[in-house]
Amino acid sequence: LLINGTVSKIEKDNFVVFHVVGDNKNLTKFYWVSTIESNLDLPKEYNGLVNKKVNISYYTTEIFDAKINDYKNLNIISSLKTD
């Protein structure tokens, strides 16, 4: 799956979560949980991505969330590029 949009917020909890407003104006959360193909040095540069346009390739997977004691879908980033 692919989305083009603007990073509106970066959340750091157990994982880094990018909040992206897509071209369709919908807000979607994307999770950084493993190695990401990128044209950036993400560990050093990801904090500077707020208000920047990004192209994200991702897949959706179901995880068990102990906080809600149920399964939920997460969007996992496989690649993140800037223009």
mmCIF file of the N, C-alpha and C atoms, coordinates in Angstrom:
data_MODEL
# 
_entry.id   MODEL 
# 
loop_
_atom_site.group_PDB 
_atom_site.id 
_atom_site.type_symbol 
_atom_site.label_atom_id 
_atom_site.label_alt_id 
_atom_site.label_comp_id 
_atom_site.label_asym_id 
_atom_site.label_entity_id 
_atom_site.label_seq_id 
_atom_site.pdbx_PDB_ins_code 
_atom_site.Cartn_x 
_atom_site.Cartn_y 
_atom_site.Cartn_z 
_atom_site.occupancy 
_atom_site.B_iso_or_equiv 
_atom_site.pdbx_formal_charge 
_atom_site.auth_seq_id 
_atom_site.auth_comp_id 
_atom_site.auth_asym_id 
_atom_site.auth_atom_id 
_atom_site.pdbx_PDB_model_num 
ATOM 1   N N  . LEU A 1 1  ? 0.847  -1.183 0.000  1.00 0.00 ? 1  LEU A N  1 
ATOM 2   C CA . LEU A 1 1  ? 0.000  0.000  0.000  1.00 0.00 ? 1  LEU A CA 1 
ATOM 3   C C  . LEU A 1 1  ? 0.888  1.240  0.000  1.00 0.00 ? 1  LEU A C  1 
ATOM 4   N N  . LEU A 1 2  ? 0.358  2.342  -0.504 1.00 0.00 ? 2  LEU A N  1 
ATOM 5   C CA . LEU A 1 2  ? 1.156  3.558  -0.673 1.00 0.00 ? 2  LEU A CA 1 
ATOM 6   C C  . LEU A 1 2  ? 0.330  4.775  -0.286 1.00 0.00 ? 2  LEU A C  1 
ATOM 7   N N  . ILE A 1 3  ? 0.974  5.730  0.393  1.00 0.00 ? 3  ILE A N  1 
ATOM 8   C CA . ILE A 1 3  ? 0.305  6.988  0.714  1.00 0.00 ? 3  ILE A CA 1 
ATOM 9   C C  . ILE A 1 3  ? 1.289  8.134  0.518  1.00 0.00 ? 3  ILE A C  1 
ATOM 10  N N  . ASN A 1 4  ? 0.785  9.235  -0.008 1.00 0.00 ? 4  ASN A N  1 
ATOM 11  C CA . ASN A 1 4  ? 1.538  10.486 -0.080 1.00 0.00 ? 4  ASN A CA 1 
ATOM 12  C C  . ASN A 1 4  ? 0.836  11.445 0.862  1.00 0.00 ? 4  ASN A C  1 
ATOM 13  N N  . GLY A 1 5  ? 1.629  12.150 1.675  1.00 0.00 ? 5  GLY A N  1 
ATOM 14  C CA . GLY A 1 5  ? 1.010  13.074 2.600  1.00 0.00 ? 5  GLY A CA 1 
ATOM 15  C C  . GLY A 1 5  ? 2.027  13.887 3.356  1.00 0.00 ? 5  GLY A C  1 
ATOM 16  N N  . THR A 1 6  ? 1.545  14.587 4.385  1.00 0.00 ? 6  THR A N  1 
ATOM 17  C CA . THR A 1 6  ? 2.381  15.473 5.193  1.00 0.00 ? 6  THR A CA 1 
ATOM 18  C C  . THR A 1 6  ? 2.379  14.972 6.631  1.00 0.00 ? 6  THR A C  1 
ATOM 19  N N  . VAL A 1 7  ? 3.567  14.883 7.212  1.00 0.00 ? 7  VAL A N  1 
ATOM 20  C CA . VAL A 1 7  ? 3.685  14.449 8.605  1.00 0.00 ? 7  VAL A CA 1 
ATOM 21  C C  . VAL A 1 7  ? 3.162  15.578 9.501  1.00 0.00 ? 7  VAL A C  1 
ATOM 22  N N  . SER A 1 8  ? 2.128  15.291 10.287 1.00 0.00 ? 8  SER A N  1 
ATOM 23  C CA . SER A 1 8  ? 1.568  16.325 11.167 1.00 0.00 ? 8  SER A CA 1 
ATOM 24  C C  . SER A 1 8  ? 2.108  16.212 12.589 1.00 0.00 ? 8  SER A C  1 
ATOM 25  N N  . LYS A 1 9  ? 2.564  15.021 12.962 1.00 0.00 ? 9  LYS A N  1 
ATOM 26  C CA . LYS A 1 9  ? 3.028  14.799 14.334 1.00 0.00 ? 9  LYS A CA 1 
ATOM 27  C C  . LYS A 1 9  ? 3.864  13.529 14.360 1.00 0.00 ? 9  LYS A C  1 
ATOM 28  N N  . ILE A 1 10 ? 4.832  13.479 15.283 1.00 0.00 ? 10 ILE A N  1 
ATOM 29  C CA . ILE A 1 10 ? 5.618  12.264 15.502 1.00 0.00 ? 10 ILE A CA 1 
ATOM 30  C C  . ILE A 1 10 ? 5.508  11.918 16.981 1.00 0.00 ? 10 ILE A C  1 
ATOM 31  N N  . GLU A 1 11 ? 5.010  10.719 17.236 1.00 0.00 ? 11 GLU A N  1 
ATOM 32  C CA . GLU A 1 11 ? 4.789  10.259 18.603 1.00 0.00 ? 11 GLU A CA 1 
ATOM 33  C C  . GLU A 1 11 ? 5.883  9.248  18.936 1.00 0.00 ? 11 GLU A C  1 
ATOM 34  N N  . LYS A 1 12 ? 6.456  9.351  20.126 1.00 0.00 ? 12 LYS A N  1 
ATOM 35  C CA . LYS A 1 12 ? 7.472  8.389  20.550 1.00 0.00 ? 12 LYS A CA 1 
ATOM 36  C C  . LYS A 1 12 ? 6.991  7.720  21.824 1.00 0.00 ? 12 LYS A C  1 
ATOM 37  N N  . ASP A 1 13 ? 6.604  6.464  21.680 1.00 0.00 ? 13 ASP A N  1 
ATOM 38  C CA . ASP A 1 13 ? 6.166  5.697  22.838 1.00 0.00 ? 13 ASP A CA 1 
ATOM 39  C C  . ASP A 1 13 ? 6.985  4.415  22.826 1.00 0.00 ? 13 ASP A C  1 
ATOM 40  N N  . ASN A 1 14 ? 6.362  3.276  22.634 1.00 0.00 ? 14 ASN A N  1 
ATOM 41  C CA . ASN A 1 14 ? 7.126  2.046  22.455 1.00 0.00 ? 14 ASN A CA 1 
ATOM 42  C C  . ASN A 1 14 ? 7.766  2.028  21.070 1.00 0.00 ? 14 ASN A C  1 
ATOM 43  N N  . PHE A 1 15 ? 7.085  2.628  20.115 1.00 0.00 ? 15 PHE A N  1 
ATOM 44  C CA . PHE A 1 15 ? 7.569  2.740  18.741 1.00 0.00 ? 15 PHE A CA 1 
ATOM 45  C C  . PHE A 1 15 ? 7.462  4.198  18.321 1.00 0.00 ? 15 PHE A C  1 
ATOM 46  N N  . VAL A 1 16 ? 8.120  4.521  17.214 1.00 0.00 ? 16 VAL A N  1 
ATOM 47  C CA . VAL A 1 16 ? 7.918  5.841  16.622 1.00 0.00 ? 16 VAL A CA 1 
ATOM 48  C C  . VAL A 1 16 ? 6.674  5.733  15.744 1.00 0.00 ? 16 VAL A C  1 
ATOM 49  N N  . VAL A 1 17 ? 5.756  6.672  15.926 1.00 0.00 ? 17 VAL A N  1 
ATOM 50  C CA . VAL A 1 17 ? 4.503  6.672  15.164 1.00 0.00 ? 17 VAL A CA 1 
ATOM 51  C C  . VAL A 1 17 ? 4.412  7.990  14.404 1.00 0.00 ? 17 VAL A C  1 
ATOM 52  N N  . PHE A 1 18 ? 4.314  7.890  13.076 1.00 0.00 ? 18 PHE A N  1 
ATOM 53  C CA . PHE A 1 18 ? 4.155  9.066  12.228 1.00 0.00 ? 18 PHE A CA 1 
ATOM 54  C C  . PHE A 1 18 ? 2.663  9.288  11.991 1.00 0.00 ? 18 PHE A C  1 
ATOM 55  N N  . HIS A 1 19 ? 2.177  10.491 12.300 1.00 0.00 ? 19 HIS A N  1 
ATOM 56  C CA . HIS A 1 19 ? 0.794  10.873 12.002 1.00 0.00 ? 19 HIS A CA 1 
ATOM 57  C C  . HIS A 1 19 ? 0.862  11.607 10.661 1.00 0.00 ? 19 HIS A C  1 
ATOM 58  N N  . VAL A 1 20 ? 0.226  11.046 9.641  1.00 0.00 ? 20 VAL A N  1 
ATOM 59  C CA . VAL A 1 20 ? 0.330  11.592 8.289  1.00 0.00 ? 20 VAL A CA 1 
ATOM 60  C C  . VAL A 1 20 ? -1.056 11.988 7.780  1.00 0.00 ? 20 VAL A C  1 
ATOM 61  N N  . VAL A 1 21 ? -1.156 13.224 7.297  1.00 0.00 ? 21 VAL A N  1 
ATOM 62  C CA . VAL A 1 21 ? -2.382 13.680 6.646  1.00 0.00 ? 21 VAL A CA 1 
ATOM 63  C C  . VAL A 1 21 ? -2.178 13.460 5.151  1.00 0.00 ? 21 VAL A C  1 
ATOM 64  N N  . GLY A 1 22 ? -2.961 12.551 4.594  1.00 0.00 ? 22 GLY A N  1 
ATOM 65  C CA . GLY A 1 22 ? -2.817 12.186 3.194  1.00 0.00 ? 22 GLY A CA 1 
ATOM 66  C C  . GLY A 1 22 ? -3.398 13.236 2.264  1.00 0.00 ? 22 GLY A C  1 
ATOM 67  N N  . ASP A 1 23 ? -3.171 13.026 0.978  1.00 0.00 ? 23 ASP A N  1 
ATOM 68  C CA . ASP A 1 23 ? -3.729 13.922 -0.036 1.00 0.00 ? 23 ASP A CA 1 
ATOM 69  C C  . ASP A 1 23 ? -5.255 13.973 0.050  1.00 0.00 ? 23 ASP A C  1 
ATOM 70  N N  . ASN A 1 24 ? -5.863 12.910 0.613  1.00 0.00 ? 24 ASN A N  1 
ATOM 71  C CA . ASN A 1 24 ? -7.322 12.855 0.782  1.00 0.00 ? 24 ASN A CA 1 
ATOM 72  C C  . ASN A 1 24 ? -7.775 13.559 2.074  1.00 0.00 ? 24 ASN A C  1 
ATOM 73  N N  . LYS A 1 25 ? -6.833 14.200 2.787  1.00 0.00 ? 25 LYS A N  1 
ATOM 74  C CA . LYS A 1 25 ? -7.090 14.954 4.028  1.00 0.00 ? 25 LYS A CA 1 
ATOM 75  C C  . LYS A 1 25 ? -7.412 14.077 5.232  1.00 0.00 ? 25 LYS A C  1 
ATOM 76  N N  . ASN A 1 26 ? -7.284 12.737 5.092  1.00 0.00 ? 26 ASN A N  1 
ATOM 77  C CA . ASN A 1 26 ? -7.495 11.843 6.230  1.00 0.00 ? 26 ASN A CA 1 
ATOM 78  C C  . ASN A 1 26 ? -6.200 11.686 7.017  1.00 0.00 ? 26 ASN A C  1 
ATOM 79  N N  . LEU A 1 27 ? -6.309 11.616 8.342  1.00 0.00 ? 27 LEU A N  1 
ATOM 80  C CA . LEU A 1 27 ? -5.159 11.399 9.211  1.00 0.00 ? 27 LEU A CA 1 
ATOM 81  C C  . LEU A 1 27 ? -5.006 9.909  9.449  1.00 0.00 ? 27 LEU A C  1 
ATOM 82  N N  . THR A 1 28 ? -3.789 9.389  9.245  1.00 0.00 ? 28 THR A N  1 
ATOM 83  C CA . THR A 1 28 ? -3.503 7.975  9.456  1.00 0.00 ? 28 THR A CA 1 
ATOM 84  C C  . THR A 1 28 ? -2.216 7.856  10.252 1.00 0.00 ? 28 THR A C  1 
ATOM 85  N N  . LYS A 1 29 ? -2.158 6.869  11.140 1.00 0.00 ? 29 LYS A N  1 
ATOM 86  C CA . LYS A 1 29 ? -0.944 6.612  11.922 1.00 0.00 ? 29 LYS A CA 1 
ATOM 87  C C  . LYS A 1 29 ? -0.153 5.486  11.264 1.00 0.00 ? 29 LYS A C  1 
ATOM 88  N N  . PHE A 1 30 ? 1.172  5.691  11.194 1.00 0.00 ? 30 PHE A N  1 
ATOM 89  C CA . PHE A 1 30 ? 2.075  4.689  10.633 1.00 0.00 ? 30 PHE A CA 1 
ATOM 90  C C  . PHE A 1 30 ? 3.166  4.376  11.645 1.00 0.00 ? 30 PHE A C  1 
ATOM 91  N N  . TYR A 1 31 ? 3.418  3.094  11.854 1.00 0.00 ? 31 TYR A N  1 
ATOM 92  C CA . TYR A 1 31 ? 4.339  2.633  12.892 1.00 0.00 ? 31 TYR A CA 1 
ATOM 93  C C  . TYR A 1 31 ? 5.681  2.218  12.306 1.00 0.00 ? 31 TYR A C  1 
ATOM 94  N N  . TRP A 1 32 ? 6.761  2.682  12.955 1.00 0.00 ? 32 TRP A N  1 
ATOM 95  C CA . TRP A 1 32 ? 8.124  2.298  12.592 1.00 0.00 ? 32 TRP A CA 1 
ATOM 96  C C  . TRP A 1 32 ? 8.542  1.209  13.574 1.00 0.00 ? 32 TRP A C  1 
ATOM 97  N N  . VAL A 1 33 ? 8.516  -0.049 13.122 1.00 0.00 ? 33 VAL A N  1 
ATOM 98  C CA . VAL A 1 33 ? 8.825  -1.160 14.017 1.00 0.00 ? 33 VAL A CA 1 
ATOM 99  C C  . VAL A 1 33 ? 10.025 -1.983 13.562 1.00 0.00 ? 33 VAL A C  1 
ATOM 100 N N  . SER A 1 34 ? 10.468 -1.779 12.326 1.00 0.00 ? 34 SER A N  1 
ATOM 101 C CA . SER A 1 34 ? 11.621 -2.523 11.827 1.00 0.00 ? 34 SER A CA 1 
ATOM 102 C C  . SER A 1 34 ? 12.352 -1.644 10.809 1.00 0.00 ? 34 SER A C  1 
ATOM 103 N N  . THR A 1 35 ? 13.359 -2.208 10.160 1.00 0.00 ? 35 THR A N  1 
ATOM 104 C CA . THR A 1 35 ? 14.159 -1.448 9.208  1.00 0.00 ? 35 THR A CA 1 
ATOM 105 C C  . THR A 1 35 ? 13.281 -0.886 8.097  1.00 0.00 ? 35 THR A C  1 
ATOM 106 N N  . ILE A 1 36 ? 13.506 0.398  7.775  1.00 0.00 ? 36 ILE A N  1 
ATOM 107 C CA . ILE A 1 36 ? 12.739 1.076  6.734  1.00 0.00 ? 36 ILE A CA 1 
ATOM 108 C C  . ILE A 1 36 ? 13.676 1.479  5.608  1.00 0.00 ? 36 ILE A C  1 
ATOM 109 N N  . GLU A 1 37 ? 13.289 1.161  4.386  1.00 0.00 ? 37 GLU A N  1 
ATOM 110 C CA . GLU A 1 37 ? 14.021 1.644  3.216  1.00 0.00 ? 37 GLU A CA 1 
ATOM 111 C C  . GLU A 1 37 ? 13.735 3.142  3.091  1.00 0.00 ? 37 GLU A C  1 
ATOM 112 N N  . SER A 1 38 ? 14.797 3.958  2.979  1.00 0.00 ? 38 SER A N  1 
ATOM 113 C CA . SER A 1 38 ? 14.587 5.399  2.962  1.00 0.00 ? 38 SER A CA 1 
ATOM 114 C C  . SER A 1 38 ? 15.740 6.112  2.271  1.00 0.00 ? 38 SER A C  1 
ATOM 115 N N  . ASN A 1 39 ? 15.459 7.331  1.772  1.00 0.00 ? 39 ASN A N  1 
ATOM 116 C CA . ASN A 1 39 ? 16.512 8.173  1.223  1.00 0.00 ? 39 ASN A CA 1 
ATOM 117 C C  . ASN A 1 39 ? 17.099 9.081  2.306  1.00 0.00 ? 39 ASN A C  1 
ATOM 118 N N  . LEU A 1 40 ? 16.689 8.860  3.560  1.00 0.00 ? 40 LEU A N  1 
ATOM 119 C CA . LEU A 1 40 ? 17.188 9.627  4.705  1.00 0.00 ? 40 LEU A CA 1 
ATOM 120 C C  . LEU A 1 40 ? 17.920 8.698  5.664  1.00 0.00 ? 40 LEU A C  1 
ATOM 121 N N  . ASP A 1 41 ? 18.707 9.279  6.557  1.00 0.00 ? 41 ASP A N  1 
ATOM 122 C CA . ASP A 1 41 ? 19.252 8.529  7.683  1.00 0.00 ? 41 ASP A CA 1 
ATOM 123 C C  . ASP A 1 41 ? 18.210 8.675  8.790  1.00 0.00 ? 41 ASP A C  1 
ATOM 124 N N  . LEU A 1 42 ? 17.187 7.823  8.744  1.00 0.00 ? 42 LEU A N  1 
ATOM 125 C CA . LEU A 1 42 ? 16.014 8.015  9.597  1.00 0.00 ? 42 LEU A CA 1 
ATOM 126 C C  . LEU A 1 42 ? 16.314 8.147  11.089 1.00 0.00 ? 42 LEU A C  1 
ATOM 127 N N  . PRO A 1 43 ? 17.173 7.293  11.670 1.00 0.00 ? 43 PRO A N  1 
ATOM 128 C CA . PRO A 1 43 ? 17.407 7.457  13.107 1.00 0.00 ? 43 PRO A CA 1 
ATOM 129 C C  . PRO A 1 43 ? 17.910 8.855  13.484 1.00 0.00 ? 43 PRO A C  1 
ATOM 130 N N  . LYS A 1 44 ? 18.620 9.509  12.580 1.00 0.00 ? 44 LYS A N  1 
ATOM 131 C CA . LYS A 1 44 ? 19.132 10.856 12.854 1.00 0.00 ? 44 LYS A CA 1 
ATOM 132 C C  . LYS A 1 44 ? 18.164 11.950 12.411 1.00 0.00 ? 44 LYS A C  1 
ATOM 133 N N  . GLU A 1 45 ? 17.384 11.706 11.353 1.00 0.00 ? 45 GLU A N  1 
ATOM 134 C CA . GLU A 1 45 ? 16.625 12.780 10.711 1.00 0.00 ? 45 GLU A CA 1 
ATOM 135 C C  . GLU A 1 45 ? 15.112 12.747 10.907 1.00 0.00 ? 45 GLU A C  1 
ATOM 136 N N  . TYR A 1 46 ? 14.567 11.675 11.502 1.00 0.00 ? 46 TYR A N  1 
ATOM 137 C CA . TYR A 1 46 ? 13.097 11.561 11.517 1.00 0.00 ? 46 TYR A CA 1 
ATOM 138 C C  . TYR A 1 46 ? 12.414 12.671 12.291 1.00 0.00 ? 46 TYR A C  1 
ATOM 139 N N  . ASN A 1 47 ? 13.067 13.223 13.329 1.00 0.00 ? 47 ASN A N  1 
ATOM 140 C CA . ASN A 1 47 ? 12.434 14.298 14.110 1.00 0.00 ? 47 ASN A CA 1 
ATOM 141 C C  . ASN A 1 47 ? 12.166 15.544 13.270 1.00 0.00 ? 47 ASN A C  1 
ATOM 142 N N  . GLY A 1 48 ? 12.916 15.727 12.190 1.00 0.00 ? 48 GLY A N  1 
ATOM 143 C CA . GLY A 1 48 ? 12.748 16.897 11.344 1.00 0.00 ? 48 GLY A CA 1 
ATOM 144 C C  . GLY A 1 48 ? 11.682 16.744 10.279 1.00 0.00 ? 48 GLY A C  1 
ATOM 145 N N  . LEU A 1 49 ? 10.923 15.650 10.305 1.00 0.00 ? 49 LEU A N  1 
ATOM 146 C CA . LEU A 1 49 ? 9.945  15.393 9.244  1.00 0.00 ? 49 LEU A CA 1 
ATOM 147 C C  . LEU A 1 49 ? 8.574  16.036 9.474  1.00 0.00 ? 49 LEU A C  1 
ATOM 148 N N  . VAL A 1 50 ? 8.353  16.649 10.636 1.00 0.00 ? 50 VAL A N  1 
ATOM 149 C CA . VAL A 1 50 ? 7.057  17.290 10.889 1.00 0.00 ? 50 VAL A CA 1 
ATOM 150 C C  . VAL A 1 50 ? 6.854  18.414 9.868  1.00 0.00 ? 50 VAL A C  1 
ATOM 151 N N  . ASN A 1 51 ? 5.669  18.448 9.277  1.00 0.00 ? 51 ASN A N  1 
ATOM 152 C CA . ASN A 1 51 ? 5.269  19.402 8.228  1.00 0.00 ? 51 ASN A CA 1 
ATOM 153 C C  . ASN A 1 51 ? 5.978  19.164 6.890  1.00 0.00 ? 51 ASN A C  1 
ATOM 154 N N  . LYS A 1 52 ? 6.619  18.005 6.722  1.00 0.00 ? 52 LYS A N  1 
ATOM 155 C CA . LYS A 1 52 ? 7.273  17.674 5.446  1.00 0.00 ? 52 LYS A CA 1 
ATOM 156 C C  . LYS A 1 52 ? 6.405  16.676 4.685  1.00 0.00 ? 52 LYS A C  1 
ATOM 157 N N  . LYS A 1 53 ? 6.486  16.750 3.351  1.00 0.00 ? 53 LYS A N  1 
ATOM 158 C CA . LYS A 1 53 ? 5.791  15.794 2.481  1.00 0.00 ? 53 LYS A CA 1 
ATOM 159 C C  . LYS A 1 53 ? 6.584  14.488 2.459  1.00 0.00 ? 53 LYS A C  1 
ATOM 160 N N  . VAL A 1 54 ? 5.878  13.375 2.577  1.00 0.00 ? 54 VAL A N  1 
ATOM 161 C CA . VAL A 1 54 ? 6.517  12.057 2.539  1.00 0.00 ? 54 VAL A CA 1 
ATOM 162 C C  . VAL A 1 54 ? 5.711  11.110 1.652  1.00 0.00 ? 54 VAL A C  1 
ATOM 163 N N  . ASN A 1 55 ? 6.405  10.103 1.150  1.00 0.00 ? 55 ASN A N  1 
ATOM 164 C CA . ASN A 1 55 ? 5.784  8.999  0.421  1.00 0.00 ? 55 ASN A CA 1 
ATOM 165 C C  . ASN A 1 55 ? 6.075  7.751  1.251  1.00 0.00 ? 55 ASN A C  1 
ATOM 166 N N  . ILE A 1 56 ? 5.031  7.084  1.699  1.00 0.00 ? 56 ILE A N  1 
ATOM 167 C CA . ILE A 1 56 ? 5.193  5.922  2.572  1.00 0.00 ? 56 ILE A CA 1 
ATOM 168 C C  . ILE A 1 56 ? 4.604  4.687  1.904  1.00 0.00 ? 56 ILE A C  1 
ATOM 169 N N  . SER A 1 57 ? 5.410  3.626  1.865  1.00 0.00 ? 57 SER A N  1 
ATOM 170 C CA . SER A 1 57 ? 4.913  2.297  1.511  1.00 0.00 ? 57 SER A CA 1 
ATOM 171 C C  . SER A 1 57 ? 4.698  1.572  2.826  1.00 0.00 ? 57 SER A C  1 
ATOM 172 N N  . TYR A 1 58 ? 3.588  0.870  2.944  1.00 0.00 ? 58 TYR A N  1 
ATOM 173 C CA . TYR A 1 58 ? 3.280  0.208  4.212  1.00 0.00 ? 58 TYR A CA 1 
ATOM 174 C C  . TYR A 1 58 ? 2.431  -1.026 3.987  1.00 0.00 ? 58 TYR A C  1 
ATOM 175 N N  . TYR A 1 59 ? 2.333  -1.822 5.046  1.00 0.00 ? 59 TYR A N  1 
ATOM 176 C CA . TYR A 1 59 ? 1.407  -2.952 5.040  1.00 0.00 ? 59 TYR A CA 1 
ATOM 177 C C  . TYR A 1 59 ? 0.657  -2.925 6.365  1.00 0.00 ? 59 TYR A C  1 
ATOM 178 N N  . THR A 1 60 ? -0.474 -3.565 6.391  1.00 0.00 ? 60 THR A N  1 
ATOM 179 C CA . THR A 1 60 ? -1.298 -3.607 7.595  1.00 0.00 ? 60 THR A CA 1 
ATOM 180 C C  . THR A 1 60 ? -1.164 -4.984 8.228  1.00 0.00 ? 60 THR A C  1 
ATOM 181 N N  . THR A 1 61 ? -0.969 -5.009 9.537  1.00 0.00 ? 61 THR A N  1 
ATOM 182 C CA . THR A 1 61 ? -0.903 -6.276 10.257 1.00 0.00 ? 61 THR A CA 1 
ATOM 183 C C  . THR A 1 61 ? -1.732 -6.181 11.527 1.00 0.00 ? 61 THR A C  1 
ATOM 184 N N  . GLU A 1 62 ? -2.176 -7.340 11.996 1.00 0.00 ? 62 GLU A N  1 
ATOM 185 C CA . GLU A 1 62 ? -3.005 -7.376 13.191 1.00 0.00 ? 62 GLU A CA 1 
ATOM 186 C C  . GLU A 1 62 ? -2.121 -7.744 14.384 1.00 0.00 ? 62 GLU A C  1 
ATOM 187 N N  . ILE A 1 63 ? -2.192 -6.949 15.447 1.00 0.00 ? 63 ILE A N  1 
ATOM 188 C CA . ILE A 1 63 ? -1.433 -7.253 16.665 1.00 0.00 ? 63 ILE A CA 1 
ATOM 189 C C  . ILE A 1 63 ? -2.402 -7.365 17.834 1.00 0.00 ? 63 ILE A C  1 
ATOM 190 N N  . PHE A 1 64 ? -1.960 -8.042 18.886 1.00 0.00 ? 64 PHE A N  1 
ATOM 191 C CA . PHE A 1 64 ? -2.755 -8.106 20.107 1.00 0.00 ? 64 PHE A CA 1 
ATOM 192 C C  . PHE A 1 64 ? -2.301 -6.966 21.005 1.00 0.00 ? 64 PHE A C  1 
ATOM 193 N N  . ASP A 1 65 ? -3.241 -6.115 21.394 1.00 0.00 ? 65 ASP A N  1 
ATOM 194 C CA . ASP A 1 65 ? -2.956 -4.961 22.239 1.00 0.00 ? 65 ASP A CA 1 
ATOM 195 C C  . ASP A 1 65 ? -3.436 -5.277 23.657 1.00 0.00 ? 65 ASP A C  1 
ATOM 196 N N  . ALA A 1 66 ? -2.477 -5.438 24.578 1.00 0.00 ? 66 ALA A N  1 
ATOM 197 C CA . ALA A 1 66 ? -2.824 -5.808 25.952 1.00 0.00 ? 66 ALA A CA 1 
ATOM 198 C C  . ALA A 1 66 ? -3.621 -4.716 26.652 1.00 0.00 ? 66 ALA A C  1 
ATOM 199 N N  . LYS A 1 67 ? -3.433 -3.450 26.245 1.00 0.00 ? 67 LYS A N  1 
ATOM 200 C CA . LYS A 1 67 ? -4.160 -2.350 26.892 1.00 0.00 ? 67 LYS A CA 1 
ATOM 201 C C  . LYS A 1 67 ? -5.669 -2.475 26.687 1.00 0.00 ? 67 LYS A C  1 
ATOM 202 N N  . ILE A 1 68 ? -6.067 -2.918 25.488 1.00 0.00 ? 68 ILE A N  1 
ATOM 203 C CA . ILE A 1 68 ? -7.498 -3.056 25.210 1.00 0.00 ? 68 ILE A CA 1 
ATOM 204 C C  . ILE A 1 68 ? -7.950 -4.519 25.247 1.00 0.00 ? 68 ILE A C  1 
ATOM 205 N N  . ASN A 1 69 ? -6.988 -5.430 25.479 1.00 0.00 ? 69 ASN A N  1 
ATOM 206 C CA . ASN A 1 69 ? -7.252 -6.870 25.550 1.00 0.00 ? 69 ASN A CA 1 
ATOM 207 C C  . ASN A 1 69 ? -7.961 -7.378 24.293 1.00 0.00 ? 69 ASN A C  1 
ATOM 208 N N  . ASP A 1 70 ? -7.481 -6.897 23.137 1.00 0.00 ? 70 ASP A N  1 
ATOM 209 C CA . ASP A 1 70 ? -8.086 -7.303 21.868 1.00 0.00 ? 70 ASP A CA 1 
ATOM 210 C C  . ASP A 1 70 ? -7.078 -7.064 20.745 1.00 0.00 ? 70 ASP A C  1 
ATOM 211 N N  . TYR A 1 71 ? -7.424 -7.537 19.554 1.00 0.00 ? 71 TYR A N  1 
ATOM 212 C CA . TYR A 1 71 ? -6.587 -7.322 18.386 1.00 0.00 ? 71 TYR A CA 1 
ATOM 213 C C  . TYR A 1 71 ? -6.900 -5.986 17.731 1.00 0.00 ? 71 TYR A C  1 
ATOM 214 N N  . LYS A 1 72 ? -5.889 -5.376 17.119 1.00 0.00 ? 72 LYS A N  1 
ATOM 215 C CA . LYS A 1 72 ? -6.122 -4.167 16.332 1.00 0.00 ? 72 LYS A CA 1 
ATOM 216 C C  . LYS A 1 72 ? -5.155 -4.163 15.152 1.00 0.00 ? 72 LYS A C  1 
ATOM 217 N N  . ASN A 1 73 ? -5.532 -3.435 14.110 1.00 0.00 ? 73 ASN A N  1 
ATOM 218 C CA . ASN A 1 73 ? -4.695 -3.336 12.914 1.00 0.00 ? 73 ASN A CA 1 
ATOM 219 C C  . ASN A 1 73 ? -3.724 -2.175 13.039 1.00 0.00 ? 73 ASN A C  1 
ATOM 220 N N  . LEU A 1 74 ? -2.475 -2.420 12.642 1.00 0.00 ? 74 LEU A N  1 
ATOM 221 C CA . LEU A 1 74 ? -1.459 -1.371 12.609 1.00 0.00 ? 74 LEU A CA 1 
ATOM 222 C C  . LEU A 1 74 ? -0.935 -1.234 11.195 1.00 0.00 ? 74 LEU A C  1 
ATOM 223 N N  . ASN A 1 75 ? -0.619 0.009  10.804 1.00 0.00 ? 75 ASN A N  1 
ATOM 224 C CA . ASN A 1 75 ? 0.032  0.273  9.522  1.00 0.00 ? 75 ASN A CA 1 
ATOM 225 C C  . ASN A 1 75 ? 1.529  0.324  9.768  1.00 0.00 ? 75 ASN A C  1 
ATOM 226 N N  . ILE A 1 76 ? 2.246  -0.653 9.224  1.00 0.00 ? 76 ILE A N  1 
ATOM 227 C CA . ILE A 1 76 ? 3.693  -0.789 9.441  1.00 0.00 ? 76 ILE A CA 1 
ATOM 228 C C  . ILE A 1 76 ? 4.424  -0.250 8.222  1.00 0.00 ? 76 ILE A C  1 
ATOM 229 N N  . ILE A 1 77 ? 5.357  0.692  8.471  1.00 0.00 ? 77 ILE A N  1 
ATOM 230 C CA . ILE A 1 77 ? 6.110  1.324  7.365  1.00 0.00 ? 77 ILE A CA 1 
ATOM 231 C C  . ILE A 1 77 ? 7.160  0.360  6.820  1.00 0.00 ? 77 ILE A C  1 
ATOM 232 N N  . SER A 1 78 ? 7.198  0.201  5.490  1.00 0.00 ? 78 SER A N  1 
ATOM 233 C CA . SER A 1 78 ? 8.290  -0.543 4.869  1.00 0.00 ? 78 SER A CA 1 
ATOM 234 C C  . SER A 1 78 ? 9.247  0.380  4.137  1.00 0.00 ? 78 SER A C  1 
ATOM 235 N N  . SER A 1 79 ? 8.751  1.526  3.646  1.00 0.00 ? 79 SER A N  1 
ATOM 236 C CA . SER A 1 79 ? 9.662  2.506  3.074  1.00 0.00 ? 79 SER A CA 1 
ATOM 237 C C  . SER A 1 79 ? 9.088  3.906  3.274  1.00 0.00 ? 79 SER A C  1 
ATOM 238 N N  . LEU A 1 80 ? 9.989  4.872  3.466  1.00 0.00 ? 80 LEU A N  1 
ATOM 239 C CA . LEU A 1 80 ? 9.601  6.260  3.679  1.00 0.00 ? 80 LEU A CA 1 
ATOM 240 C C  . LEU A 1 80 ? 10.580 7.123  2.907  1.00 0.00 ? 80 LEU A C  1 
ATOM 241 N N  . LYS A 1 81 ? 10.048 7.920  1.988  1.00 0.00 ? 81 LYS A N  1 
ATOM 242 C CA . LYS A 1 81 ? 10.904 8.784  1.170  1.00 0.00 ? 81 LYS A CA 1 
ATOM 243 C C  . LYS A 1 81 ? 10.367 10.208 1.191  1.00 0.00 ? 81 LYS A C  1 
ATOM 244 N N  . THR A 1 82 ? 11.275 11.167 1.019  1.00 0.00 ? 82 THR A N  1 
ATOM 245 C CA . THR A 1 82 ? 10.885 12.564 0.896  1.00 0.00 ? 82 THR A CA 1 
ATOM 246 C C  . THR A 1 82 ? 11.115 12.977 -0.545 1.00 0.00 ? 82 THR A C  1 
ATOM 247 N N  . ASP A 1 83 ? 10.465 14.053 -0.967 1.00 0.00 ? 83 ASP A N  1 
ATOM 248 C CA . ASP A 1 83 ? 10.609 14.516 -2.355 1.00 0.00 ? 83 ASP A CA 1 
ATOM 249 C C  . ASP A 1 83 ? 11.974 15.146 -2.596 1.00 0.00 ? 83 ASP A C  1 
# 
